[in-house]
Amino acid sequence: MTPEEFKQLLSKKEIQLSEHQMAQFARYFELLVEWNEKMNLTAITEEQEVYLKHFYDSISLAFFEDFSSNKAICDVGAGAGFPSIPLKIVFPSLKVTIVDSLNKRITFLTELVNELGLEDVSLYHDRAETFGQKAAFRGAFDYVTARAVARLNVLSELCLPLVKKEGFFLALKAAKSEEEITEAKPAIALLGGQFQKEVSFELPVTKDERHIVVIQKKKETPKKYPRKPGLPNKQPIK
């Protein structure tokens, strides 16, 4: 997907990008490749693949959810900034919080945010388990996203405590897994969430499948969750 195709395909989804926004994406790509030589941010560095599998893939959340009107989003384990930074470029009023356990990635993201001139972006070097226990962030976000490879029962414990009541946890997955959703339902209920739906679609060009698991927060998460760092992964809620 070339940058021009990227712009045209988003236009078909009623997302119109300005020249300034296109320049921000171009600079994002340059910085990603430049920093990737110093540290491992992504295995995808070819321009057309970055535009498809990172930029377009991240923005695809907006085909199903509303990120306009000053919504607050927390991106857990954002890595190189996906999906929250592409969404922020497209929806400048979005209030973005990123938490990542690797300080090197936060250093990259700090440079990226400054270079792109993005405002209302907060970056935290922290483990999701300890971040989710901080009063300032518990139940504070309209949307919490995770594009991680962890299983849904683990991701739910890391993300649902941060979602405000009636807000949403959005898990981005490469493969459909009814088994994973079934396995996670007890954890989701315990943490105050309710499974809403799984949205499935294909990326253009490659036809790679993508899935978004949508979980709505219905009740406050019990105070003991998330548990101490490492525990959600070692002993997932069953």
Residue, then its C-alpha position, 0 to 999 in steps of 0.5 A: m500500500t503506497p502512501e497515496e493508496f493509503k490516503q485513497l482507501l481511508s477516503k473511501k471510509e470517510i476519513q479525509l487526510s490533510e497534507h499535514q497529516m500525510a506529512q506526519f505519517a511520512r515522518y513517522f515512517e522515517l523515524l520508525v526505520e531510523w530508530n529500528e536500526k538502533m533498537n527492535l521496534t518492528a520487523i516490518t520496515e518496508e514502506q508499503e508494508v508499514y502503511l498497510k500493516h501498521f498505519y492502516d491496521s491501527i486506524s481500522l479501529a475507527f471503522f467500528e468505533d468513534f474516536s472523535s470528540n475528545k475521547a480518552i484512550c490508553d494504549v497498553g504495551a504500545g511498542a512503536g505507538f500502534p494503534s494509538i499514534p496513527l489514531k491520534i494523527v487522524f483524530p487530533s482531539l483524541k487524548v492519548t495515554i501510552v504505557d510501556s514496560l520498556n524505557k527505550r520504547i518510551t524514549f522513541l515515542t517521546e521523540l516521535v510525539n515531539e517531531l510530529g507536534l502531537e499534543d495531549v499525549s502522555l507517555y509512561h514507563d511502567r508495567a501494566e499491572t502497577f499502572g492499573q493500580k494507580a488511582a489517577f488511571r483506574g477507570a479513567f479511559d473511554y477506550v483501552t487498546a492492546r495489540a499484544v500477543a497475550r491471551l485475552n484472559v491475561l489482556s483483560e486483567l491488564c486493561l479492564p481496570l483502566v476502562k471507565k464504566e460504559g467504556f470499552f476494551l478493544a483487543l486487536k487480534a490477527a486470528k479469530s479464536e472463539e476458544e480464547i474468548t470462551e476461555a476469557k469470559p469468566a475473567i472478563a465478568l470478574l473484572g467488570g466487563q461484558f463481551q460485546k462482539e468480535v469484529s472481523f475484516e480483511l486488510p486491503v491488498t494482502k487480505d490478511e485477516r484481522h479481528i477486534v474483540v470488543i468488551q464493555k465495562k459494566k461494573e467497577t473492577p475489584k481492587k485486587y486486580p490487576r495483580k502483581p507484575g507477572l502474575p496475570n501471565k503466570q496464573p491467568i484468571k479462569 
